[in-house]
Amino acid sequence: MEITKGYKAELDPNNVHRTHLLQHAGAARFAWNWGLARRKQEYEETGRSGNAIEQHRQLNALKPSEFLWMYEVSKCAMQESLRDLDKAYRNFFRRVKNGEKPGFPKFKSRKRGIGSFRLTGAIRVEENKVRLPRIGWLRLKEHGYILTEGIHILSATVSEKAGRWFVSVQCREEKAVTQAIGGAIGVDLGIKTMAVCSDGREFENPKALRKARRRLARLQRELARRRRGGQNWKKTKAKIAKLYYRIANIRKDALHKATSAICATAKPDGERPTLVAIEDLNVAGMTKNHCLAQAISDVGMGKFRRQMEYKTVWNGEELFVADRFFPSSRLCPICGCINSELKLSDRKWTCDCGAVHDRDQNAACNLRDLAIRTVSSAGTGLRAKACGEGVRLAAVSLASSVKQESTIESHGRF
């Protein structure tokens, strides 16, 4: 099976290399802003705007004497930036067509970050270094992480975050996928516990933002007292950026460990699940609740689902996505009764039939059972078609009498 995969590693540049990286990032930012201004002007004058190919020809036609710095960087940085602008325009028109929030492309500012740039062409990777066009060999802080054999390198994206430089190498490689032979597993996401599996395993939520709130508030007060644009203001701003970067890394590490453990070894005997069931959570709608918005965002539920989507494909498994209105926490699997009075604070509840349920564990088991019933009723043809590709199904709610509200309490997931 041929997959496209990215390997991201931290660079260890010297001062000369750091200057080259800043020049390329600035060139990419200039090309974006120049292309966006040009498109706006063309649209006002003619009612249409060009594409990335036309704009790159226009960019090359500029007077060399006025833009000598353009010849000191790789042309790929500006080409790929104009292609990104093309993609931003397509996304804008797609959102307008679908009735979503448009999000028209904006100009990029150095004050909001150095940014990134993408290069193509003669890119080479060795165990402890990477070679980029017009920049040369750059040392890597992580040795042996990026594959050097059996891959076809497509591009390399260099980015800066909190004063540290990273390179993300996108490559195409062959991956041997072995079909899973285990059973099904349900996964329920929450705030108190990040993920609860139907086999009894729990993955704790690190709550990285919550634990760093006091330190973050102190640094933000310190920044407010500084003279804007001064050296001390820049130092404090750099400290805040480093803290936010650390928070994001803690969250990302917990998410990757949880999703890999679920897809790799879902049972004590080491068998991988053939079917993984999760919920289609409306994260954007859930964050409308201002009492829980920060806690929900600190979990990273959207990233959890995205990682499950491609990791199940890599492991030869099927992904089942239940309908967001399925009453996973409120449904009693014994008698089929739905507890419409269940609150978010109720971690355990007792059904009229006498069964006592743990909220999260019950939701995970109900998701697993729903996935098994839906896939079994679809027949063997679905399983054969889904081999190595992953299945994403939308299950209808078993209780049609339940009012399909969009509030968080109606979801009953935490």
VOVO-835929 format. One record per atom (N, C-alpha, C, O): residue in three letters; z, y, x. Coordinates in steps of 0.2 Angstrom, whole numbers, plus 5000, padded with zeros to 4 digits. Atoms other than C-alpha are relative to their C-alpha. Layout:
REM residues N
AlaZYX
...
This chain:
REM residues 414
Met500049945004
Met500050005000
Met500050065004
Met500450075009
Glu500049944996
Glu499550175007
Glu500450064997
Glu500350074991
Ile499649955003
Ile500750315004
Ile500050065005
Ile499850065011
Thr499949944997
Thr500950495009
Thr500750025001
Thr501050034996
Lys499349994999
Lys502550535017
Lys500150065005
Lys499750075009
Gly499949944996
Gly503350685026
Gly500749985004
Gly501249955002
Tyr499450014996
Tyr504550675041
Tyr500250075002
Tyr499850115005
Lys499749934998
Lys505650835044
Lys500549995005
Lys501049955005
Ala499550014995
Ala506550855060
Ala500150085003
Ala499750125002
Glu499849934997
Glu507351005069
Glu499750015007
Glu499749965011
Leu500349984994
Leu506451095083
Leu500650035005
Leu501150055003
Asp499649974995
Asp507251145100
Asp499650055004
Asp499550035010
Pro500549954996
Pro506151295105
Pro500450045005
Pro501050065004
Asn499749954995
Asn506451405120
Asn499850074997
Asn499550084992
Asn500149935002
Asn506251595119
Asn499250014999
Asn499050054995
Val500749995001
Val504351585122
Val499749974994
Val499350004990
His500250045006
His504051455109
His500350044993
His499950044988
Arg499849965006
Arg505151555097
Arg499650064998
Arg499550074992
Thr500549945001
Thr504051705099
Thr499449984997
Thr499150014992
His500650025003
His502551605095
His500149984993
His499749994989
Leu499950025007
Leu503351535079
Leu500150064996
Leu499850064990
Leu499949945004
Leu503851705073
Leu499350034999
Leu499250064994
Gln500649975000
Gln502051765077
Gln499649964994
Gln499349994990
His500350045005
His501351625066
His500250014993
His499950024988
Ala499749995007
Ala502551645052
Ala499850074998
Ala499750084992
Gly500249935002
Gly502151835052
Gly499350004998
Gly499150044993
Ala500750015001
Ala500251795052
Ala499949974993
Ala499550004989
Ala500150035006
Ala500451685037
Ala500350044994
Ala500050044989
Arg499749955005
Arg501551815028
Arg499550054999
Arg499450084993
Phe500549955001
Phe500251945031
Phe499449984996
Phe499150014992
Ala500650035004
Ala498751835025
Ala500249994992
Ala499850014988
Trp499850005007
Trp499751805009
Trp500050074996
Trp499750084991
Asn499949935003
Asn500151985006
Asn499350034999
Asn499150074994
Trp500749975000
Trp498352045011
Trp499649964994
Trp499250004991
Gly500450045005
Gly497551904999
Gly500250024993
Gly499850034989
Leu499849985006
Leu498651954985
Leu499850074998
Leu499650084992
Ala500249935001
Ala498352134986
Ala499250014999
Ala499050044994
Arg500750005001
Arg496452104988
Arg499849974993
Arg499450004990
Arg500250035007
Arg496451994972
Arg500250054995
Arg499850054990
Lys499849955005
Lys497352124962
Lys499550065000
Lys499350084994
Gln500549954999
Gln496152254968
Gln499349984997
Gln499050024993
Glu500750025003
Glu494552154964
Glu500149994993
Glu499650004989
Tyr499950015007
Tyr495252104947
Tyr500050074996
Tyr499750074991
Glu500049945004
Glu495552284942
Glu499350045001
Glu499150074996
Glu500749974999
Glu493752334949
Glu499549964996
Glu499049994993
Thr500650055003
Thr492652184943
Thr500249964994
Thr499849934991
Gly499850055005
Gly493752084931
Gly500149935003
Gly500249884999
Arg500050074997
Arg493751934943
Arg500350015007
Arg500350065010
Ser499750004994
Ser494551884959
Ser499749945004
Ser499649895001
Gly500350064996
Gly493951774974
Gly500549945001
Gly501149944998
Asn499650064999
Asn494651614980
Asn500250005008
Asn500050055011
Ala499850014993
Ala495351554997
Ala499450015005
Ala499550045010
Ile500650004996
Ile493651525005
Ile499750075001
Ile499650095007
Glu500349934999
Glu492951695001
Glu500550055003
Glu500250095007
Gln499549954997
Gln494551785006
Gln500049995008
Gln500250035011
His500050014993
His494551695023
His499450035003
His499550055009
Arg500649974997
Arg492751755026
Arg500150085001
Arg500050115006
Gln499849934999
Gln493351935022
Gln500550015005
Gln500450075008
Leu499549994995
Leu494851915033
Leu499750005007
Leu499950045011
Asn500350004993
Asn493751865048
Asn499550065001
Asn499450085007
Ala500549945000
Ala492552015044
Ala500450075002
Ala500150125003
Leu499749944998
Leu493952135048
Leu499950025007
Leu499749985011
Lys500149984994
Lys493852245063
Lys500549975005
Lys501149975005
Pro499650044996
Pro494452145078
Pro500550055004
Pro501150035006
Ser499649954996
Ser495152305087
Ser500650024996
Ser501150044999
Glu499449995004
Glu496352335072
Glu500549944999
Glu501149954998
Phe499650065001
Phe496952155071
Phe500049965006
Phe499849905005
Leu500050044994
Leu497052095089
Leu500549945000
Leu500449895003
Trp499450055000
Trp498651995085
Trp499749944996
Trp500049894997
Met500250065004
Met497651885073
Met499749955005
Met499749895003
Tyr500350054995
Tyr496751805089
Tyr500549975004
Tyr500349935008
Glu499550034996
Glu498451755096
Glu500349944997
Glu500749915000
Val499750055004
Val498851635083
Val499549954997
Val498949974997
Ser500550055003
Ser498051485075
Ser499750024994
Ser500150054989
Lys500349975007
Lys496751525061
Lys500349964994
Lys500249984989
Cys499750045006
Cys497551375051
Cys500650034997
Cys500650024991
Ala499449975003
Ala499151475048
Ala499750054994
Ala500050054989
Met500249965005
Met498151605038
Met499649974995
Met499649984989
Gln500450045005
Gln496951485030
Gln500449964995
Gln500349974989
Glu499550045005
Glu498351375023
Glu500450054996
Glu500650034990
Ser499649955004
Ser499251535017
Ser499650024994
Ser499850034989
Leu500449985006
Leu497751585007
Leu499949944995
Leu499849954989
Arg500150065005
Arg497551405000
Arg500750004996
Arg500649984990
Asp499449995004
Asp499451424995
Asp499950054995
Asp500250044989
Leu500149955005
Leu498951584986
Leu499649974995
Leu499749994989
Asp500550035005
Asp497551494977
Asp500449954995
Asp500449954989
Lys499650045003
Lys498851364972
Lys500550034995
Lys500650014989
Ala499549965004
Ala500051494966
Ala499750034994
Ala499950034988
Tyr500449975005
Tyr498651574955
Tyr499949944995
Tyr500049954989
Arg500150055005
Arg498251404947
Arg500649984996
Arg500649974990
Asn499450025004
Asn500051364943
Asn500250064995
Asn500550054990
Phe499949945005
Phe500151544935
Phe499649994994
Phe499949994988
Phe500450005006
Phe498751514924
Phe500249934996
Phe500149934990
Arg499850065003
Arg499351334920
Arg500650024995
Arg500749994990
Arg499449985004
Arg501051404914
Arg499950054995
Arg500250044989
Val500249955005
Val500251544904
Val499749954994
Val499849974988
Lys500350055005
Lys499151404895
Lys500549964996
Lys500449954990
Asn499550055003
Asn500651294892
Asn500650044996
Asn501050014993
Gly499449965003
Gly501751444885
Gly500650005004
Gly501150025001
Glu499450004996
Glu502951434899
Glu500150075003
Glu499650125003
Lys499949934997
Lys503651584909
Lys499550005006
Lys499549965010
Pro500649994996
Pro502151644919
Pro500249995008
Pro499949955011
Gly499850004993
Gly502951684936
Gly499450025005
Gly499149985009
Phe500549984996
Phe501551784944
Phe500250015007
Phe500750035009
Pro499950004993
Pro501351774963
Pro500350075002
Pro500150125000
Lys499749944998
Lys502451904972
Lys499850015008
Lys499749965011
Phe500149984993
Phe502251994989
Phe500649975004
Phe501249975001
Lys499550034996
Lys503251915003
Lys500350055005
Lys499950095008
Ser499749954996
Ser504552015013
Ser500449975006
Ser500749925005
Arg499650034995
Arg505251985030
Arg500850014999
Arg501149975002
Lys499349995002
Lys506952045023
Lys500349944996
Lys500949924997
Arg499750065004
Arg507051895012
Arg499949935003
Arg500049885001
Gly500050064996
Gly506751765026
Gly499350005004
Gly498850035002
Ile500650014996
Ile505551725040
Ile499449974997
Ile498849984998
Gly500550045004
Gly504651605029
Gly499749945004
Gly500149915009
Ser500250064997
Ser503551455035
Ser499250015001
Ser498950064998
Phe500750004999
Phe501751415040
Phe499849935001
Phe500249895004
Arg500350074999
Arg500651255040
Arg499450005004
Arg499050055004
Leu500650014995
Leu499451195053
Leu499749934999
Leu500049894997
Thr500450065000
Thr498151065053
Thr499649995007
Thr499550045010
Gly500450014995
Gly497050995066
Gly500349955006
Gly500549905004
Ala499850044995
Ala497550925083
Ala500850005001
Ala501050045005
Ile499350015000
Ile499350875080
Ile500249945003
Ile499949895001
Arg499850074997
Arg500150745091
Arg500850005000
Arg501150055000
Val499250015000
Val501950675090
Val500149945005
Val499849895005
Glu499850054996
Glu502850585103
Glu500849994998
Glu501050024994
Glu499350025002
Glu504650515103
Glu500550065000
Glu500950074995
Asn499549955000
Asn505550675108
Asn499650075000
Asn499950125001
Lys500449935000
Lys504150815106
Lys499449994995
Lys499249944993
Val500649995004
Val502750875095
Val499650055002
Val499850105005
Arg500549954998
Arg501150965099
Arg499750034994
Arg499450004990
Leu500349965005
Leu500551105088
Leu499450045002
Leu499550065008
Pro500649964998
Pro498851195089
Pro500250075002
Pro500650114998
Arg499949934998
Arg498951365099
Arg500850015002
Arg500950065005
Ile499349994998
Ile500851335102
Ile500249955005
Ile500549975010
Gly499850044994
Gly500951185113
Gly500549954998
Gly500749944992
Trp499550055001
Trp502251055115
Trp500750034998
Trp500950085002
Leu499349975002
Leu503951085106
Leu500549945000
Leu500349894998
Arg499550055000
Arg505550985109
Arg500349994993
Arg500350034990
Leu499650025006
Leu506350895095
Leu500749985001
Leu500949955007
Lys499350024999
Lys508250875093
Lys500149934998
Lys500649905000
Glu499950065002
Glu508050715084
Glu499449955003
Glu498849965002
His500450044996
His507250585095
His499849934996
His500349904994
Gly500250065003
Gly506250435088
Gly500050004992
Gly499949954989
Tyr500050005007
Tyr506350495070
Tyr499350004997
Tyr499249964992
Ile500750005003
Ile504550535067
Ile499649945003
Ile499649935009
Leu500450064998
Leu503350385068
Leu499550035005
Leu499250085004
Thr500549994996
Thr502150385082
Thr499449965000
Thr498849975003
Glu500550055001
Glu501050235078
Glu499949984993
Glu500449984989
Gly500150025007
Gly500250175062
Gly499950054995
Gly500050044989
Ile500149945005
Ile500050345054
Ile499450045002
Ile499250045007
His500549954999
His498750475051
His500350074998
His500550084992
Ile499749945001
Ile499450645053
Ile499550054996
Ile498950064998
Leu500449965004
Leu498750765039
Leu500250085002
Leu499750125003
Ser499849944998
Ser499750925043
Ser500750015002
Ser501149965002
Ala499349994998
Ala501351005050
Ala500250074998
Ala499850124999
Thr499749945002
Thr502351135042
Thr500650025004
Thr501149985004
Val499449974996
Val503551245052
Val500450054996
Val500150094993
Ser499649955004
Ser504951335043
Ser500750025004
Ser500949985009
Glu499449974997
Glu506551435048
Glu500550004994
Glu500450024989
Lys499450005005
Lys508251405039
Lys500650025004
Lys500849985009
Ala499349984998
Ala509851495044
Ala499950005008
Ala500449985011
Gly500149994993
Gly509151535062
Gly499849935004
Gly499849935010
Arg500250064997
Arg508551355065
Arg499349984998
Arg499150004992
Trp500750025001
Trp506751295066
Trp499949934999
Trp500249885002
Phe500250075002
Phe506051135058
Phe499349994999
Phe498950044998
Val500750025001
Val504451045058
Val500049944995
Val500349894996
Ser500150065005
Ser503850935043
Ser499349985001
Ser498850015000
Val500750034998
Val502450815048
Val499849964994
Val500249914992
Gln500350045005
Gln501450755033
Gln499549955002
Gln499049975006
Cys500450064998
Cys500650585036
Cys499849954995
Cys500249954990
Arg500250055004
Arg499750445028
Arg500149935004
Arg499949935010
Glu499950074997
Glu500350265032
Glu500049954995
Glu500049954989
Glu500050065004
Glu500350095026
Glu500749974999
Glu501149975004
Lys499350025001
Lys501950025018
Lys499949934996
Lys499649934991
Ala500050065003
Ala502249845014
Ala500550004994
Ala501150014996
Val499650005006
Val502949834996
Val500249934998
Val499749894996
Thr499850065003
Thr503949684991
Thr500350004993
Thr500750044992
Gln499850005006
Gln504149654973
Gln500849984999
Gln501049935002
Ala499350015001
Ala506049664968
Ala500149934995
Ala499649924991
Ile499950065004
Ile506749504960
Ile500750004997
Ile500949954994
Gly499349995003
Gly508449564954
Gly499950024992
Gly499450014990
Gly500049995007
Gly508949614936
Gly499950084999
Gly499650115003
Ala500049935002
Ala509049784927
Ala500650035002
Ala501250005002
Ile499449964999
Ile510249924931
Ile499950074996
Ile499450104996
Gly500049935004
Gly510750084921
Gly500450055005
Gly500950035008
Val499749954996
Val511250244930
Val500150064996
Val499750094993
Asp499949945004
Asp512150384921
Asp500350055005
Asp500750045009
Leu499849944996
Leu512350554929
Leu500550044997
Leu500650054991
Gly499449965002
Gly513850664928
Gly500250055005
Gly499950065010
Ile499749954996
Ile514850804935
Ile500649985004
Ile500649985010
Lys499450024997
Lys516550724939
Lys499849955005
Lys500049955011
Thr500350054996
Thr515650574946
Thr499250015000
Thr498950014995
Met500749985000
Met513850604952
Met499649954996
Met499149964993
Ala500450055003
Ala513150434947
Ala500549944999
Ala500949925003
Val499650065002
Val513950284938
Val499549944998
Val499049964994
Cys500550065001
Cys512950114938
Cys500349954995
Cys500949944995
Ser499850065005
Ser513049974925
Ser500349945003
Ser500749915000
Asp499750064996
Asp513549854939
Asp500750025002
Asp501049985006
Gly499349984998
Gly515249954941
Gly500050055006
Gly500650075007
Arg500049964995
Arg514750054956
Arg500050074998
Arg499750094993
Glu500049925001
Glu515150244957
Glu499950035006
Glu500150015012
Phe500249964995
Phe514450374968
Phe500450074999
Phe500250114994
Glu499649945001
Glu515650524970
Glu499650065001
Glu499150065005
Asn500349935000
Asn515050704968
Asn500450045006
Asn501050055005
Pro499649974994
Pro515450794985
Pro500250074998
Pro500750105001
Lys499849935002
Lys515550964975
Lys500050055006
Lys500550085007
Ala500149964994
Ala514951054990
Ala500150084999
Ala500550115003
Leu499949935002
Leu514851224982
Leu500750024998
Leu500950075000
Arg499449995002
Arg516451214974
Arg500650015005
Arg501050055005
Lys499550004994
Lys517451174990
Lys499950065004
Lys500350085008
Ala500249954995
Ala516551314999
Ala500150074997
Ala499950125000
Arg500049935003
Arg516851454986
Arg500450055003
Arg500250115003
Arg499549954998
Arg518351534993
Arg499750035007
Arg499750095008
Arg500249984993
Arg517551545011
Arg499350054998
Arg499250105001
Leu500649975001
Leu515851605003
Leu500250074997
Leu499950124998
Ala499849935003
Ala516751744992
Ala500350045006
Ala500250105005
Arg499849964995
Arg517651805008
Arg499550035004
Arg499550095006
Leu500649974996
Leu516051825018
Leu499650054996
Leu499350104998
Gln500449965004
Gln515151905003
Gln500450074999
Gln500150124999
Arg499649945000
Arg516652035002
Arg499950045007
Arg499850105007
Glu500149974993
Glu516452065021
Glu499350035000
Glu499250085003
Leu500749985000
Leu514552085018
Leu500050074996
Leu499650124998
Ala500049945004
Ala514852215005
Ala500350065003
Ala500250125002
Arg499749944997
Arg515952325016
Arg499650025006
Arg499750075009
Arg500449984994
Arg514652325030
Arg499550054998
Arg499350064992
Arg500649955001
Arg513352465032
Arg499449965000
Arg499249925004
Arg500650045001
Arg511752395025
Arg499550015006
Arg499350075007
Gly500450004995
Gly510552355039
Gly500250015007
Gly499950005012
Gly499749994993
Gly511752375053
Gly500149935003
Gly500049885000
Gln500050064997
Gln512052245066
Gln500649954998
Gln500549894997
Asn499550045003
Asn513752185059
Asn499849974993
Asn500049924991
Trp500250025006
Trp512952175042
Trp499549945001
Trp499549894997
Lys500550064999
Lys511552055049
Lys500449945003
Lys500249895001
Lys499650054998
Lys512851955058
Lys500449964994
Lys500449904994
Thr499750035005
Thr513851925042
Thr499549974995
Thr499649914992
Lys500550035004
Lys512251895032
Lys499849935003
Lys499649885000
Ala500150074997
Ala511851755045
Ala500549954999
Ala500349894998
Lys499450055002
Lys513551675042
Lys499949974993
Lys500049924992
Ile500050025007
Ile513251675024
Ile499449954999
Ile499449904996
Ala500550045001
Ala511551595026
Ala500149935003
Ala499949885001
Lys499850074997
Lys512251455038
Lys500549964995
Lys500449904994
Leu499550045004
Leu513651415025
Leu499649984994
Leu499749924992
Tyr500450025005
Tyr512351405011
Tyr499649945002
Tyr499549894998
Tyr500450054997
Tyr511251295022
Tyr500549935001
Tyr500249884999
Arg499550065000
Arg512851175025
Arg500149974993
Arg500149914993
Ile499950035007
Ile513151165006
Ile499449964998
Ile499549914995
Ala500650045002
Ala511351115003
Ala499949935004
Ala499749885001
Asn500050064996
Asn511450985017
Asn500549954997
Asn500349894997
Ile499550055003
Ile513050905010
Ile499749974994
Ile499849914992
Arg500350025006
Arg512250894993
Arg499449955001
Arg499449904998
Lys500650044999
Lys510650824999
Lys500249935003
Lys499949885002
Asp499750064997
Asp511550695010
Asp500249954995
Asp500149894995
Ala499750045005
Ala512550634995
Ala499449974995
Ala499549914993
Leu500550025005
Leu510950624984
Leu499649945003
Leu499449895000
His500450054997
His509950524997
His500449935001
His500149885000
Lys499650064999
Lys511350405000
Lys500149964994
Lys500049904993
Ala500050045006
Ala511550364982
Ala499449974997
Ala499449914995
Thr500650035002
Thr509750344977
Thr499849945004
Thr499549905002
Ser500250064996
Ser509450234992
Ser500449944999
Ser500149884999
Ala499550065002
Ala510950124988
Ala499849974993
Ala499849914993
Ile500250035007
Ile510350104970
Ile499449965000
Ile499349914997
Cys500750035000
Cys508550064974
Cys500049945005
Cys499649895004
Ala500050054994
Ala508949954990
Ala500449944998
Ala500249894998
Thr499650065001
Thr510449844985
Thr500450024994
Thr501050054994
Ala499749985006
Ala510949864967
Ala500549954998
Ala501049964994
Lys499550065001
Lys511949694967
Lys500449985006
Lys500149995012
Pro499750024994
Pro513249624979
Pro499749955004
Pro499849955010
Asp500350054996
Asp512149484984
Asp499450035003
Asp499049995007
Gly500549964997
Gly510849614990
Gly499350004997
Gly498950034999
Glu500650005004
Glu509549584977
Glu499850074997
Glu500350114995
Arg500249935003
Arg508549744972
Arg499849994993
Arg499649944991
Pro500250005007
Pro508349784954
Pro499350004998
Pro498950045002
Thr500750005002
Thr506749754945
Thr499950064996
Thr499350094995
Leu500049945005
Leu507149894932
Leu500650045001
Leu501150025001
Val499549954999
Val508050054935
Val500050054994
Val499450084993
Ala500049965006
Ala508550154919
Ala500450075001
Ala501050065003
Ile499749935000
Ile508950344919
Ile499950044994
Ile499550014990
Glu500149965006
Glu509050484907
Glu499550065001
Glu499550085007
Asp500449944999
Asp507750624904
Asp500550064999
Asp500550084993
Leu499549945002
Leu509050764906
Leu499650075000
Leu499250085004
Asn500349935001
Asn508550944901
Asn500550045004
Asn500950085002
Val499549964996
Val509451024916
Val499950074999
Val500550114999
Ala500049935001
Ala508751194913
Ala500450024993
Ala500750074993
Gly499649995006
Gly509451184895
Gly500750005001
Gly501150034998
Met499250014999
Met511151124901
Met500350055004
Met500950075003
Thr499749944996
Thr511351264913
Thr500150064996
Thr500350114998
Lys499849945005
Lys511351384898
Lys500750014998
Lys500950064996
Asn499350005001
Asn513151334896
Asn500350035006
Asn500450005011
His499749974994
His513951464907
His500749975003
His500949985009
Cys499450034998
Cys515551364908
Cys499949945005
Cys500349935009
Leu500250064996
Leu514651214916
Leu499450015005
Leu499249975008
Ala500649994996
Ala513151294924
Ala500049995008
Ala499649965011
Gln499950014993
Gln513851304942
Gln500149935002
Gln499849905007
Ala499850074999
Ala514551134941
Ala499449954999
Ala499349905003
Ile500650045001
Ile512851054934
Ile499550025006
Ile499249975009
Ser500549994994
Ser511851144948
Ser500349975006
Ser499949965011
Asp499750034994
Asp513051084961
Asp499949935001
Asp499949905007
Val500150075000
Val512650904957
Val499349995003
Val499249945007
Gly500750014998
Gly510750914959
Gly499649954996
Gly499449904999
Met500350065005
Met510150804944
Met499350005001
Met499049955000
Gly500750004999
Gly508350864946
Gly499849965006
Gly499349925006
Lys500250034994
Lys508250804964
Lys500249935000
Lys499849895003
Phe499850075001
Phe509150644959
Phe499449964997
Phe499249914999
Arg500550035004
Arg507750604947
Arg499349995004
Arg499049945005
Arg500650004996
Arg506350654959
Arg500049955005
Arg499549915007
Gln499950054995
Gln507050544973
Gln499949934997
Gln499749885000
Met500050075003
Met507250394961
Met499249994998
Met499049934998
Glu500750025001
Glu505350414956
Glu499649975005
Glu499249935004
Tyr500450024994
Tyr504650394973
Tyr500349945004
Tyr500049905007
Lys499750054996
Lys505950274980
Lys499949934996
Lys499949884999
Thr500150075003
Thr505750144966
Thr499349985001
Thr499149925001
Val500750024998
Val503850154970
Val500049965007
Val499749915007
Trp499950034993
Trp504250114988
Trp500349935000
Trp500149895004
Asn499650065000
Asn505349974984
Asn499749954995
Asn500049894994
Gly500350055005
Gly504249884971
Gly500450004994
Gly500449944991
Glu499650005006
Glu505349934956
Glu499750044994
Glu499250074996
Glu500249965006
Glu505050004939
Glu500550054998
Glu501150034998
Leu499549955002
Leu505850164933
Leu499950014993
Leu499450034990
Phe500049995007
Phe506350184915
Phe500350064998
Phe500950075000
Val499749935002
Val506650364908
Val500150004993
Val499750004989
Ala499950005007
Ala507550364892
Ala500050074997
Ala500050125000
Asp500149945003
Asp507350494879
Asp500750045001
Asp501250015001
Arg499449964998
Arg508550644882
Arg500550004994
Arg501150024995
Phe499650005006
Phe509250624864
Phe500349934998
Phe500649924993
Phe499750075001
Phe509750444866
Phe500750015001
Phe500950035006
Pro499249995000
Pro511650434862
Pro500349955005
Pro500649915002
Ser499850054995
Ser512050334878
Ser500750005000
Ser501049945001
Ser499350004999
Ser513850394879
Ser500449984993
Ser500949954993
Arg499750015007
Arg514250384860
Arg499849944997
Arg500149924991
Leu500250065003
Leu513450224856
Leu500449945002
Leu500549935008
Cys499650064999
Cys514550064854
Cys499549945001
Cys499249934996
Pro500550064999
Pro513549914861
Pro500249944996
Pro499849894995
Ile499850065004
Ile514549794851
Ile499850004993
Ile499649954990
Cys500150005008
Cys514449854833
Cys499450054999
Cys499250054993
Gly500649965002
Gly513049984835
Gly500250074997
Gly499850114995
Cys499749945003
Cys514150124829
Cys499950065005
Cys500050055011
Ile500149944996
Ile513850304835
Ile500650054999
Ile500750074993
Asn499449955001
Asn515450414838
Asn499750075001
Asn499650105006
Ser500349935000
Ser514750584833
Ser500650055002
Ser500450115003
Glu499449954999
Glu516550664836
Glu500250005008
Glu500650035010
Leu499850004993
Leu516550624855
Leu499950075003
Leu499450105003
Lys500149944996
Lys516850774866
Lys499949995007
Lys500049935010
Leu500150004993
Leu516550814884
Leu500649985004
Leu500649955009
Ser499450014997
Ser518350804888
Ser500349924999
Ser500749905002
Asp499750075002
Asp518550624881
Asp499649955005
Asp499049945005
Arg500250054995
Arg518350504896
Arg500049934998
Arg499649895000
Lys500050075003
Lys518750354886
Lys500150014992
Lys500450064990
Trp500049995007
Trp518550324867
Trp500049934997
Trp499849885000
Thr499950065003
Thr518950184855
Thr499650004994
Thr499650044989
Cys500550015006
Cys517650124842
Cys500449974994
Cys501049954995
Asp499650025006
Asp518150084824
Asp500049925000
Asp500549894997
Cys499950084999
Cys517849894829
Cys500549985005
Cys500649925005
Gly499450024996
Gly519249904841
Gly499850005008
Gly500249995012
Ala500250004993
Ala518249914857
Ala500150065004
Ala500050125001
Val499949944996
Val518750034871
Val499550015005
Val499349965009
His500549994995
His517450114881
His500150055005
His500450115003
Asp500049944995
Asp517350214897
Asp499450044999
Asp498850014999
Arg500649965002
Arg516150354894
Arg499449995004
Arg498949975002
Asp500550014996
Asp515150344909
Asp499749935001
Asp499149925001
Gln500250075000
Gln515150154911
Gln499649984994
Gln499149944994
Asn500350025006
Asn514650134893
Asn499350035000
Asn498850004997
Ala500749975000
Ala513150254895
Ala499649975005
Ala499049955003
Ala500450044995
Ala512550164910
Ala499849934997
Ala499249914998
Cys500150075003
Cys512649994901
Cys499550014994
Cys499049974993
Asn500549995005
Asn511750064886
Asn499350025002
Asn498850004999
Leu500749994997
Leu510350134896
Leu499749945003
Leu499149935002
Arg500350074997
Arg510149964905
Arg499749964994
Arg499249934994
Asp500250045006
Asp510049874888
Asp499450034997
Asp499049994995
Leu500649965003
Leu508850004881
Leu499449985004
Leu498849975001
Ala500650014996
Ala507649984896
Ala499849924999
Ala499249914999
Ile500250085000
Ile507749784895
Ile499649994993
Ile499149964993
Arg500350015006
Arg507349794876
Arg499350035000
Arg498850004997
Thr500649975000
Thr505949914878
Thr499449975004
Thr498949965002
Val500550034996
Val505049834892
Val499949934998
Val499349914998
Ser500250065002
Ser505249664885
Ser499650004994
Ser499149964993
Ser500450005006
Ser504449714868
Ser499350035002
Ser498950014998
Ala500649984998
Ala503049794878
Ala499549945003
Ala498949955003
Gly500450054998
Gly502549624884
Gly499949995008
Gly500150045011
Thr500150024993
Thr502049544901
Thr499550055003
Thr499550065009
Gly500549964997
Gly500549654903
Gly500250065003
Gly499950095008
Leu499849944997
Leu501549804906
Leu500349995007
Leu500250035012
Arg499750024994
Arg502549724920
Arg499549995005
Arg499550015011
Ala500550014996
Ala500949664928
Ala499750065003
Ala499550075008
Lys500349944999
Lys500149834927
Lys500450045005
Lys500250085009
Ala499549964997
Ala501749914934
Ala500249985007
Ala500550015011
Cys499850034993
Cys501849804950
Cys499850055005
Cys499350075007
Gly500149964995
Gly502149924964
Gly499850074999
Gly499750115003
Glu500249935002
Glu501750084954
Glu500650044997
Glu500750104998
Gly499449975004
Gly503350114944
Gly499850024993
Gly499250044992
Val500149995007
Val503450134926
Val500550064997
Val501150064999
Arg499649955003
Arg504050294917
Arg499950004993
Arg499450034990
Leu500050015007
Leu504350264899
Leu500450054996
Leu500950074999
Ala499649955004
Ala505050384885
Ala500249954994
Ala499849934990
Ala499850045005
Ala506150284874
Ala500350044994
Ala500550104995
Val499849965006
Val506550344856
Val500749984999
Val500949935001
Ser499350015002
Ser508350364850
Ser500049944995
Ser499749944990
Leu499950065005
Leu509050204841
Leu500350034994
Leu500250004988
Ala499749985006
Ala509950314829
Ala499650064997
Ala499750125000
Ser500449945003
Ser508750424819
Ser500450054996
Ser500250104994
Ser499649955004
Ser510150494809
Ser500450055004
Ser500750105001
Val499649954995
Val510950584824
Val499550065000
Val498950065001
Lys500449945000
Lys510450764823
Lys499850025007
Lys500350025012
Gln500249994994
Gln509450804838
Gln500150085002
Gln499650125002
Glu499849934998
Glu510350964845
Glu499850005007
Glu499849955011
Ser500149984993
Ser509951044861
Ser500650025004
Ser500550045010
Thr499449984996
Thr511751084866
Thr500249945004
Thr500049895003
Ile499750054995
Ile512650994880
Ile500449954996
Ile500449894998
Glu499550045004
Glu513950924868
Glu499649944997
Glu499849894996
Ser500450055004
Ser512550834858
Ser499849945005
Ser499749895003
His500350054995
His511950744874
His500649955002
His500449895003
Gly499450044998
Gly513750674878
Gly499949965006
Gly499949905006
Arg500250034994
Arg513350634896
Arg500650005005
Arg500649965009
Phe499549994995
Phe514850694905
Phe500749974998
Phe501249975002
